[in-house]
Amino acid sequence: NPVDAVIHFAGLKAVGESQQIPLAYFDNNIAGSISLVQAMQRAGVFKLVFSSSATVYGEHNPSPYQEEMPIGMPNNNYGYTKLVVEQMLEKAAIADTRWSIALLRYFNPVGAHKSGQIGEDPQGIPNNLMPYVTQVAVGRRDKLAIFGQDYPTSDGTCERDFIHVVDLAKAHVLAIQNRLEQQGCRAWNIGTGQPISVLAIKNTFEAVNQVQIPFEFAPRRMGDLASFYADSQRAYQELGWKAELSLQDMLADSWNWQKQNPEGYQ
């Protein structure tokens, strides 16, 4: 069957790591995206959904982030790569009107498929919060490190807009359907609009799953913002999308996957 559209998920994605090895991020995320778009052009495929990030908004914008806000000042190299690719795709769509591109600005995807068969299995030490929590819970790691306890938030730890990965997947289906009918380049925030602190994630995970998570506070991690969350009204109005699964669903599904796969995929 012919290819109608491409969903571009590929890339390096750890904020802290991007500060340490920026050239690897520029090569993989920016140069890799250019190679993909050129290959699509050669194949005559002009429908694209790009996995972008809320980090493109930078630290100068107040939450909730809205798509109309100015972007262009990410405070880490990962966010910079997403910004550059977004701008590249916007310019490509202006130059060639055959392009129809969706920019999905993810907030913080967590969770797993309810079956427990599909989940997050990072290689090495997890850079994201949820797999770190579940690996501590299953006994693969001794304790959770919470980076920073002096942020200007409700409990001093970072706040993020956590979204269930199944809700996120549904947004991609709707975005593809939209792009099959529309031209140009359009951005949508994909989040719940609810900021939740890292410490609250730990505490709620313990309550939902009846398991203890030993933890310690660690110094702030370079490149982390104190708090941000989404305004996803545009996605609701234009795609018919909104987050449906709760924080409790995210935490229960993450733990269900890790229990069934204590050592990850084998």
Secondary structure, DSSP 8 states (H G I E B T S, - for coil): -----EEE--S---HHHHHH-HHHHIIIIIIHHHHHHHHHHHHT--EEEEEEEGGGG-SSS-SSB-TTS-----SSHHHHHHHHHHHHHHHHHHH-TT-EEEEEEE-EEE---TTSSS----SSS-SSHHHHHHHHHHTSSS-EEEE-S-SSSSSSS-EEEEEEHHHHHHHHHHHHHHHHH--EEEEEEES-S-EEEHHHHHHHHHHHHT----EEEE---TT--SB--B--HHHHHHH-----S-HHHHHHHHHHHHHH-TT---
